[in-house]
């Protein structure tokens, strides 16, 4: 089954996020091992986008809230229990 958002085909989770944001996810999150210059350029581009679209953060929060509302099972988290710690008996004698 193929999924399209507008005219773009979304193949992966990253595609969906990029199409929803209208920008690559890496623009906002960065990439591993980016240089200081690359980070500064990325942050400048992000600031420019936010200056041109000041409503973007509110739209994203609204979109996230809608996804959560429509998919409450995303947060069906089962806490993992830790196994009980077994105490070793205290050592006695010379080795202690």
C-alpha positions as CSV (number, residue, x, y, z in Angstrom):
1,X,0.0,0.0,0.0
2,X,1.3,3.4,-0.9
3,X,0.7,6.5,1.2
4,X,0.7,10.0,-0.2
5,X,0.6,13.3,1.5
6,X,-0.3,15.9,-1.1
7,X,1.6,14.7,-4.2
8,X,4.5,13.3,-2.2
9,X,4.8,9.6,-1.3
10,X,5.7,8.9,2.3
11,X,7.7,5.7,2.6
12,X,9.2,6.0,6.1
13,X,8.5,7.7,9.4
14,X,11.1,10.3,8.5
15,X,9.1,11.0,5.3
16,X,5.9,11.5,7.2
17,X,7.7,13.9,9.7
18,X,9.4,15.8,6.9
19,X,6.1,16.2,5.0
20,X,4.2,17.2,8.1
21,X,6.9,19.8,9.1
22,X,7.5,21.0,5.6
23,X,11.3,20.7,6.3
24,X,13.7,17.9,6.9
25,X,13.7,16.7,10.5
26,X,17.5,17.1,10.6
27,X,17.0,20.9,10.3
28,X,15.5,20.9,13.8
29,X,17.3,18.0,15.5
30,X,20.7,18.2,13.9
31,X,22.8,15.3,12.7
32,X,25.5,13.3,14.5
33,X,29.0,14.7,14.2
34,X,28.0,18.0,12.7
35,X,30.6,20.7,12.9
36,X,30.1,24.0,14.8
37,X,29.8,25.7,11.4
38,X,27.2,23.3,10.2
39,X,25.2,23.7,13.4
40,X,25.4,27.4,13.1
41,X,24.2,27.3,9.5
42,X,21.4,24.9,10.4
43,X,20.2,27.1,13.3
44,X,20.3,30.2,11.1
45,X,18.1,28.4,8.6
46,X,15.7,27.3,11.3
47,X,15.5,30.9,12.7
48,X,14.7,32.2,9.2
49,X,11.9,29.6,8.7
50,X,10.4,30.5,12.1
51,X,10.6,34.2,11.3
52,X,8.8,33.6,8.0
53,X,6.2,31.2,9.7
54,X,5.7,32.3,13.3
55,X,2.6,30.1,13.6
56,X,4.7,26.9,13.0
57,X,5.3,26.0,16.6
58,X,1.6,26.3,17.5
59,X,0.6,24.3,14.4
60,X,3.0,21.5,15.4
61,X,1.7,21.4,18.9
62,X,-1.8,21.2,17.6
63,X,-0.8,18.4,15.2
64,X,0.9,16.5,18.0
65,X,-2.1,16.8,20.2
66,X,-4.4,15.6,17.4
67,X,-2.2,12.5,16.8
68,X,-2.2,11.8,20.6
69,X,-5.9,12.2,20.8
70,X,-6.5,9.9,17.8
71,X,-4.0,7.3,18.9
72,X,-4.1,7.0,22.7
73,X,-2.6,3.5,22.3
74,X,0.8,5.1,21.4
75,X,1.2,5.7,25.1
76,X,0.2,2.3,26.4
77,X,3.4,1.9,28.3
78,X,3.9,-1.0,30.7
79,X,6.4,-0.2,33.4
80,X,9.2,-2.7,33.6
81,X,9.9,-4.0,37.1
82,X,13.4,-4.4,38.3
83,X,14.4,-7.8,39.6
84,X,15.0,-7.8,43.4
85,X,18.6,-7.3,44.3
86,X,20.0,-10.2,46.2
87,X,22.3,-9.3,49.0
88,X,25.4,-11.2,49.5
89,X,26.1,-12.4,53.0
90,X,28.7,-10.4,54.8
91,X,32.1,-11.9,54.6
92,X,33.8,-13.1,57.8
93,X,37.3,-14.0,58.5
94,X,40.6,-12.9,57.2
95,X,39.5,-12.3,53.5
96,X,36.9,-9.8,54.7
